[in-house]
Amino acid sequence: MGMSRRAVLLGGVGVLGAAGTYGALTPRGRRLLGWTGPDGVVPDVAPVPVQPMPWGAWMGAAGPAVLVLHGRGGSVGWWDRLGLPRFLHGHGFRCAVVNGADDYWVNLTPPVEFDAALGVSMGGFGVLDLASRRPLKAVAAISPALFPSWEDAERISGFASREVWEEHEPLRHSERITSPAGVWCGVEDPFHDPARDLATAIGATGSFEHGEHTDGYWRRVLPDALRFIAQRL
């Protein structure tokens, strides 16, 4: 028996609906529908003191030192705009916020002694690399920019050579990361899968909820990362 025109049209709508649903389940689809979670908000509290230094700035006046590494293209000013001096209100530690370049912190000589480390994106790579080389009381990596293969790493032109990447890539040295670690990365972040793989390998705490590689997501999870550090200092 032949199908009526109405049945054909309804069938077409069903196919389009299924395709639309599938599209919404992709990272791009979830972004378009606003399914990537709310943006974080900078708390309306007094900021901690910020003291400029030749290598960056101290944020906070006293307590154990936490090394803080920005993402690619960032700076002390980027952390200030993100709201770190206000997020630090009430925490019993201070942050050594370092100005860096675009080399994924592979040439970093920390300018101060520190007990813990916090980084976002490229900075997340940097603090995990540091944790693979020395014990820390806590290491917190937000949206760490990790690369499962040299082909992935080579695309961003962030490493002088394959040998440099192989020496520093945290995914290649996860067995050396034994410090208490926290990893946070959004589902819609292009680094989600490698970040989750690393977190599983090192037994990290943290979260992998909806979120992008954006300031809004980083403001949302930064309080959790700071609490994670504070509880271990």
C-alpha positions in Angstrom: 0.0 0.0 0.0 1.4 3.4 -0.9 2.1 6.1 1.7 -0.1 9.2 1.8 1.4 12.7 1.3 0.6 13.4 4.9 2.6 10.4 6.1 5.6 11.4 4.0 5.5 14.9 5.4 5.3 13.7 8.9 8.1 11.2 8.3 10.2 14.1 7.0 9.5 16.1 10.1 10.5 13.2 12.2 13.8 12.9 10.4 14.5 16.6 10.7 13.6 16.5 14.4 16.0 13.6 15.0 18.7 15.5 13.1 18.0 18.6 15.1 18.2 16.6 18.4 21.5 15.1 17.3 22.9 18.5 16.4 21.9 19.8 19.8 23.8 17.0 21.4 27.1 18.1 19.8 29.3 20.6 21.6 28.4 23.3 19.0 24.7 22.5 19.3 24.7 22.7 23.1 26.5 26.1 22.8 23.9 27.4 20.4 21.1 26.3 22.7 22.7 27.7 25.8 23.3 24.3 27.4 26.8 25.0 28.4 26.0 26.0 32.0 25.9 29.5 33.6 28.7 31.9 33.7 30.4 32.4 37.1 30.1 35.8 38.8 32.9 37.7 40.6 31.9 38.0 44.3 31.1 41.5 45.5 33.7 41.6 48.2 36.9 43.6 48.8 39.8 42.4 46.7 43.0 41.2 48.4 46.1 43.5 48.0 47.9 43.3 44.7 51.7 44.1 44.8 53.4 44.4 41.4 56.7 42.5 41.1 59.3 42.3 38.2 58.0 38.8 37.4 54.3 39.5 37.9 52.4 40.3 41.1 51.6 39.0 44.6 47.9 38.8 45.2 47.2 38.5 48.9 49.2 39.7 51.9 50.2 36.7 53.8 50.1 32.9 54.1 51.5 30.0 52.1 52.5 30.8 48.5 50.5 29.4 45.5 52.1 29.7 42.1 49.5 30.9 39.5 50.0 30.5 35.8 47.8 32.2 33.1 46.6 30.9 29.8 48.2 31.6 26.4 48.2 35.4 25.8 47.4 36.1 29.4 49.0 38.2 32.1 48.6 39.4 35.6 46.0 41.8 34.2 44.0 38.9 32.8 43.8 37.3 36.3 42.7 40.7 37.7 39.9 40.9 35.1 38.9 37.4 35.8 38.4 38.5 39.4 41.1 36.5 41.2 41.8 39.3 43.8 38.1 39.1 44.9 37.8 35.4 44.7 40.8 35.2 47.1 39.0 37.2 49.8 38.9 35.1 53.0 41.4 32.5 51.9 44.5 32.1 54.0 47.1 32.0 51.3 48.6 34.4 48.8 49.3 33.9 45.0 52.5 34.5 43.1 50.9 35.4 39.7 53.6 35.1 37.0 53.7 36.9 33.7 54.7 34.4 31.0 54.9 34.1 27.2 53.4 31.5 24.8 55.7 28.6 25.4 53.4 26.5 27.6 55.6 27.4 30.6 58.2 24.8 29.5 61.0 27.4 30.2 59.6 28.5 33.6 61.9 29.1 36.5 59.5 29.8 39.4 60.5 33.2 40.9 59.5 32.3 44.4 59.2 29.2 46.6 55.7 27.9 46.6 53.6 25.1 48.2 50.8 24.7 45.6 50.0 25.7 42.1 47.0 26.9 40.1 46.7 27.3 36.3 44.1 27.8 33.5 44.4 26.4 30.0 48.1 26.8 29.0 48.7 27.4 32.7 46.9 24.2 33.6 49.4 22.4 31.4 52.2 24.3 33.2 51.2 23.4 36.7 50.6 19.8 35.8 54.1 19.7 34.2 55.5 21.2 37.4 53.7 18.6 39.5 55.3 15.8 37.5 58.7 17.2 38.5 58.3 18.0 42.2 55.9 17.2 45.0 53.3 19.9 45.9 50.7 20.1 48.6 48.1 20.8 45.9 47.8 21.3 42.2 44.7 22.7 40.6 44.3 22.7 36.8 41.3 24.4 35.1 40.7 23.5 31.5 44.3 22.3 31.1 45.4 22.5 27.4 46.7 18.9 27.0 47.6 17.2 23.7 47.3 13.4 23.2 49.6 13.4 20.2 52.3 15.5 18.6 50.0 16.2 15.7 47.6 17.9 18.1 50.4 19.8 19.8 52.0 20.9 16.6 48.9 22.7 15.4 49.1 25.4 18.1 52.8 26.2 17.5 53.4 26.3 21.2 56.4 24.1 21.5 59.9 24.6 20.0 60.1 20.9 18.9 58.5 17.5 19.3 61.2 16.7 21.8 60.2 19.6 24.0 56.6 18.6 23.9 57.4 15.0 24.7 59.5 16.0 27.7 56.8 18.2 29.2 53.3 16.9 28.1 51.6 15.8 31.4 49.6 13.1 29.6 53.0 11.4 28.8 54.2 11.6 32.4 51.0 11.0 34.5 52.6 8.4 36.6 54.9 11.1 38.0 52.1 13.3 39.2 51.5 12.1 42.8 50.5 15.3 44.5 46.9 15.9 45.4 45.4 17.2 42.2 42.1 18.8 41.1 41.1 19.1 37.4 38.1 21.0 36.1 37.1 21.1 32.4 33.8 21.7 30.7 32.1 19.2 28.4 32.0 21.7 25.5 35.7 22.5 25.9 37.9 21.1 23.1 40.4 19.8 25.8 37.7 17.9 27.7 38.6 14.4 26.7 42.3 14.6 27.4 41.7 16.5 30.6 39.4 13.8 31.8 41.8 11.1 30.8 44.5 12.7 32.8 42.3 13.2 35.8 41.4 9.5 35.8 45.0 8.5 35.4 46.1 10.5 38.4 43.0 10.1 40.6 42.2 13.8 40.6 39.2 15.4 42.1 37.3 18.2 40.3 34.4 18.2 37.9 33.5 17.8 34.2 30.2 19.5 33.9 28.8 21.5 31.0 31.0 24.5 30.2 33.3 26.0 27.5 36.8 27.3 27.3 35.8 30.7 28.5 36.1 33.2 31.3 32.5 32.5 32.3 33.3 28.8 33.0 36.5 29.7 34.7 34.8 32.1 37.0 32.2 29.4 37.8 34.8 26.8 38.9 37.5 29.0 40.3 36.0 29.0 43.8 36.1 25.2 43.9 39.7 25.2 42.8 40.7 27.8 45.4 38.9 25.8 48.1 40.6 22.6 47.0 44.0 24.3 47.5 43.0 26.0 50.8 42.0 22.7 52.3 45.4 21.2 51.6 47.7 24.0 52.7 
